[in-house]
């Protein structure tokens, strides 16, 4: 599967309509629910880089983070749960 195919089949979660205080809680809920190897596209109105650091603190080396679009008005990041290794 190519990156383009993976991105097109991932769930898209647009948090721009949520108040800022609810965004991280929603995103952490989604990350917790991800099956290994699954991902979703986060759509936000600013660079969610601080979220990356929070996820890395909570789930070190357990997720992927790939920018699909980098503003200036919309950011899209594919967040995935890494498949567990044997």
C-alpha positions in Angstrom: 0.0 0.0 0.0 1.4 3.4 -0.9 1.4 6.4 1.4 -1.3 8.0 -0.8 -3.5 4.9 -0.4 -2.9 4.7 3.3 -3.8 8.3 3.8 -7.0 8.0 1.7 -8.2 5.1 3.8 -7.4 6.6 7.2 -10.1 8.1 9.3 -10.2 11.9 9.2 -10.7 13.8 12.5 -11.3 17.5 12.2 -10.9 19.1 15.6 -11.3 22.7 14.4 -14.9 22.8 15.6 -14.0 21.8 19.1 -13.1 24.3 21.8 -9.3 24.1 22.4 -9.7 22.6 25.9 -11.5 19.6 24.3 -9.1 18.9 21.4 -6.3 17.1 23.2 -8.7 15.0 25.2 -10.5 13.9 22.0 -7.2 13.2 20.2 -5.8 11.1 23.2 -9.1 9.1 23.2 -8.6 8.3 19.5 -5.0 7.3 20.0 -6.0 5.0 22.9 -8.6 3.4 20.6 -6.3 2.8 17.7 -5.4 -0.8 16.8 -1.8 -1.5 16.0 -1.1 -0.5 12.4 -4.1 1.8 12.2 -4.0 5.6 11.8 -6.1 8.7 11.5 -5.7 12.1 9.9 -5.8 15.0 12.3 -7.1 18.2 10.8 -6.3 21.3 12.9 -6.1 25.1 12.5 -2.5 25.4 13.8 0.6 23.3 13.9 -0.1 20.6 16.5 3.6 20.1 17.4 3.0 20.5 21.1 0.6 17.5 20.9 3.4 15.5 19.4 5.5 16.1 22.5 2.6 15.1 24.8 2.0 11.9 22.8 5.7 11.1 22.9 5.7 11.5 26.7 2.6 9.3 27.1 3.4 6.7 24.4 7.1 6.7 23.8 8.0 5.1 20.5 4.5 3.7 20.1 3.0 6.0 17.4 3.9 7.6 14.0 3.5 11.3 13.1 3.5 12.3 9.5 2.6 15.8 8.3 0.3 15.6 5.2 -0.3 19.4 5.0 1.6 22.2 6.8 -0.6 25.3 6.9 -0.8 28.2 6.9 -4.5 27.8 7.5 -4.9 24.0 7.8 -2.6 21.4 9.1 -3.1 17.7 8.5 -1.1 15.1 10.4 -1.4 11.3 10.1 -1.1 9.8 13.5 -0.8 6.0 13.7 -0.2 3.3 16.3 2.9 1.4 15.5 2.5 -2.4 15.0 3.9 -4.3 17.9 7.1 -6.1 17.2 7.7 -9.7 18.3 
